Every structure is written in C-alpha cells, then in structure tokens.
C-alpha cells in the first residue's frame, strides 16, 4: 500500500515539475524587438520601447494569427462598389484588397515630372519596410488618366519603373470612379492638355479595414513617419 502511495506521489511531483518547467521555458522564449531594428537583431525579454527610436517593442515569438473583422466601418474605402482593371488584365473591386495595409498613390503614365518622383518615393518606402512586414503591405497606384492608361500601359510603366511584383498593384477605373476616389483621398487633379495633368502629390496609408490612417504630402520628403505608421498599422 505504501509503495502505491509513493508511486502516486512521485508521479504527481514529476508532473508538477514538468509543467512548471514547461511554463518557465515558454516564458523564456518570449522576446521583443524594435520594429525598425534600430539595434540590429537585438531582442529584449520584456515589453518596453526602443532606446533609439522610442517605438514600442514588438513581440517576435509566439505570435498569434490575426483574425480580421468582417465588418466594414462607414469610413472604409471598401464601401465603394466601383470596379477597376489591374495591370494584369483582371477586374476587381477595392474590397478585394482587404486584409493588408494599403499604401496608395494617384499618378498617370505620361507624366514626366512629379509621377516618376512619386513612384520613386513609393519604392523607397517599400525598400525600408522590414522583411517580416512586407507580405502584409500592398502598394497601389491608381491612374488619374483612365482614358489613356490602359492595363497594358500600366504594366509597362510598372516594368519600366521597377515596381512590377506581387506587392505592387495598378488600377484603371472610369472617370467617375477615379474622381470619386480622388475625393476620398483629398487629391486634386486637373487635365491641362490631352496627356498632361496637374495634381496633388499625396501618398496615403490605409489600415486592413480600408480606413485612412496617414498621408504623406510632397515629393522626396522624409518618409520616416510614414514607414513607422505602416509598421504600426501592420501590428494592430
């Protein structure tokens, strides 16, 4: 009888020690890191802020998969029911872009001044996004000249400007669709000749639910705030 009690006691203690050790091991695996990697691959065992850029440290282990809400707020661009043609010849609605942080800009392919620089700014932003966030970000170009910017021309523009990849999307809509979307972004544009437009130089950031969270205005401006906002939005 005593031997049975001893075995039961030994088994209980073993299980307790094993569970306690497992909990301690799991706790030890939790690590935090600066989203911008200001200190390279340095990690921290506790929550806090980066001593360099002061951004909140990000949990880099035991990350749980995000569950996106099916609801769309009144401020979401996904409420727009307009159809758009992509540079790949597909027809989509804006709602099909749901689930990723969107970085959007309005350009036209025959532009010789501002648009190439805006495209360069978009490339620069994409290059500065840390690798672990890239798959959660989509860069979208919307043509303000839908009459001339066919999917074929948009595709060639993408190739010529080194923005031809899965993370890049080009959209051609109707005149009314483009005007409606420009109003959402507060982008002003005006046709001044058959192949020339004057327009605002704005890069906009939308969260995965399609809500506007940030805008960068100007050409060649410091994009540190924009990149930080993109990373923050991906982590929400």
C-alpha positions in Angstrom: 0.0 0.0 0.0 2.8 2.3 1.0 4.6 1.6 -2.3 1.5 2.6 -4.3 1.1 5.8 -2.4 4.8 6.6 -3.1 4.4 5.9 -6.8 1.3 8.2 -6.9 3.2 11.0 -5.0 6.3 10.6 -7.2 4.1 10.8 -10.4 2.3 13.9 -9.1 5.5 15.7 -8.3 7.0 14.8 -11.6 4.0 16.2 -13.5 4.2 19.3 -11.4 7.9 19.9 -12.1 7.4 19.1 -15.8 4.5 21.6 -16.1 6.4 24.2 -14.1 9.5 23.7 -16.3 7.4 24.0 -19.5 5.8 27.2 -18.3 9.2 28.6 -17.5 10.6 27.5 -20.9 7.6 29.1 -22.7 8.1 32.4 -20.8 11.8 32.3 -21.6 11.0 32.1 -25.3 9.1 35.4 -25.3 11.2 38.0 -27.0 10.6 41.6 -28.0 12.4 43.6 -30.7 12.3 47.1 -32.2 10.1 47.0 -35.4 12.7 49.2 -37.2 15.6 47.0 -35.9 17.5 50.1 -34.8 19.8 47.8 -32.9 20.0 45.1 -35.5 18.8 41.7 -34.2 18.9 42.6 -30.5 16.0 41.3 -28.5 14.5 42.0 -25.1 12.8 39.7 -22.7 10.3 42.3 -21.5 7.9 44.8 -23.1 9.2 48.4 -23.5 10.3 50.9 -26.0 13.3 51.1 -28.3 16.0 53.2 -26.7 16.9 54.6 -30.2 13.6 55.4 -32.0 11.3 55.0 -28.9 8.8 52.9 -30.8 7.0 50.1 -28.8 9.0 46.8 -28.9 7.2 44.1 -30.9 6.6 40.5 -29.7 8.6 38.4 -32.2 7.8 34.9 -30.8 4.5 33.1 -30.0 2.8 35.5 -32.3 -0.9 34.7 -32.8 -2.6 34.8 -36.2 -4.7 37.9 -36.7 -8.4 37.4 -37.2 -9.8 40.1 -39.4 -13.2 41.5 -38.7 -15.8 41.0 -41.4 -17.4 44.4 -40.5 -16.6 47.5 -42.6 -16.8 50.9 -41.0 -18.5 53.9 -42.6 -15.1 55.4 -43.2 -13.8 52.4 -45.2 -12.9 52.7 -48.9 -14.3 49.2 -49.2 -17.8 50.7 -49.2 -17.1 51.9 -52.7 -18.6 49.4 -55.2 -16.7 50.6 -58.2 -14.8 48.1 -60.5 -11.2 48.5 -61.5 -8.9 46.9 -64.1 -5.5 45.9 -62.9 -2.2 45.9 -64.9 -2.6 42.2 -65.2 -5.9 42.5 -67.0 -8.1 41.4 -64.1 -11.2 43.2 -62.9 -11.5 43.8 -59.1 -13.3 45.9 -56.5 -11.4 47.7 -53.8 -12.9 45.3 -51.2 -10.7 42.6 -52.7 -7.7 44.5 -51.3 -9.0 44.0 -47.7 -6.7 42.4 -45.2 -3.4 44.2 -45.9 -2.1 47.6 -45.0 -2.5 49.7 -48.2 -0.1 52.3 -49.4 -1.8 54.3 -52.3 -0.9 57.0 -54.7 -2.5 58.5 -57.8 -0.4 59.0 -60.9 -0.5 58.8 -64.7 2.0 57.1 -67.0 2.7 60.0 -69.4 3.8 62.3 -66.5 7.4 63.5 -66.9 7.8 65.4 -63.6 6.0 64.5 -60.4 4.8 61.0 -61.0 8.3 59.4 -61.6 9.3 61.0 -58.3 6.2 59.8 -56.5 6.9 56.3 -57.9 10.5 56.6 -56.5 9.1 57.6 -53.1 6.9 54.5 -53.1 9.9 52.3 -54.0 11.9 54.0 -51.2 9.1 53.3 -48.7 8.8 49.7 -49.8 12.6 49.1 -49.5 12.6 50.5 -45.9 9.8 48.2 -44.7 11.4 45.3 -42.7 11.2 42.0 -44.5 8.9 40.4 -41.9 6.2 43.0 -42.6 6.4 43.1 -46.4 3.8 40.4 -47.1 1.3 42.4 -45.0 1.6 45.6 -47.2 0.2 46.2 -50.6 1.3 49.2 -52.7 -1.4 50.5 -55.1 -1.1 53.0 -58.0 -4.4 54.5 -59.3 -4.3 56.2 -62.7 -5.9 59.7 -62.9 -5.9 59.2 -66.7 -8.0 56.2 -67.3 -8.7 57.0 -70.9 -5.0 56.6 -71.9 -3.7 54.4 -69.1 -4.8 51.0 -70.3 -3.8 47.9 -68.3 -1.1 47.3 -70.9 0.3 50.8 -70.4 0.2 50.4 -66.7 2.0 47.1 -66.9 4.8 48.7 -69.0 5.0 51.6 -66.6 5.4 49.1 -63.7 8.2 47.2 -65.5 10.0 50.4 -66.6 9.9 51.8 -63.0 10.9 48.6 -61.2 7.5 48.3 -59.4 6.4 45.1 -61.1 5.8 42.4 -58.5 3.1 40.9 -56.3 3.4 43.7 -53.7 2.5 46.3 -56.4 -0.9 46.8 -57.9 -2.0 49.3 -60.7 -5.7 50.2 -61.2 -7.5 51.8 -64.1 -11.1 52.9 -63.5 -13.7 55.0 -65.1 -13.6 58.8 -65.0 -16.3 58.9 -62.3 -14.6 56.2 -60.3 -11.3 58.0 -60.3 -13.0 61.3 -59.4 -14.8 59.6 -56.5 -11.7 58.0 -55.2 -9.7 61.2 -55.5 -12.3 62.9 -53.3 -11.8 60.3 -50.7 -8.0 60.9 -50.7 -8.4 64.7 -50.9 -6.3 64.5 -54.1 -6.9 67.3 -56.5 -6.1 66.9 -60.2 -6.9 68.8 -63.4 -6.3 68.0 -67.0 -4.3 70.8 -68.7 -3.7 69.1 -72.0 -4.5 65.7 -73.7 -1.6 64.0 -72.0 -0.8 66.3 -69.1 -2.4 66.8 -65.6 -1.7 69.0 -62.6 -2.3 67.0 -59.4 -1.6 66.7 -55.7 1.4 64.7 -54.6 0.0 62.6 -51.8 0.8 59.1 -50.6 -1.9 57.6 -48.4 -1.9 54.7 -45.9 -5.0 52.6 -45.2 -5.4 50.0 -42.5 -6.5 46.5 -43.4 -10.1 47.6 -42.9 -9.8 50.3 -45.5 -9.7 53.3 -43.2 -7.3 56.2 -43.9 -4.7 56.4 -41.2 -1.9 58.6 -42.6 -0.9 60.8 -45.5 2.4 62.0 -46.8 2.4 65.1 -48.9 5.2 66.4 -51.2 8.0 64.9 -53.3 11.1 63.4 -51.8 10.0 64.2 -48.2 11.3 62.4 -45.1 9.2 59.2 -45.0 10.2 58.1 -41.5 6.8 58.9 -40.1 5.0 57.1 -43.0 7.1 53.9 -42.5 6.5 54.0 -38.8 2.8 54.3 -39.3 2.8 51.4 -41.8 4.6 49.2 -39.3 2.2 50.3 -36.5 -0.8 49.5 -38.7 0.5 46.1 -39.6 1.0 45.3 -35.9 -2.5 46.3 -34.8 
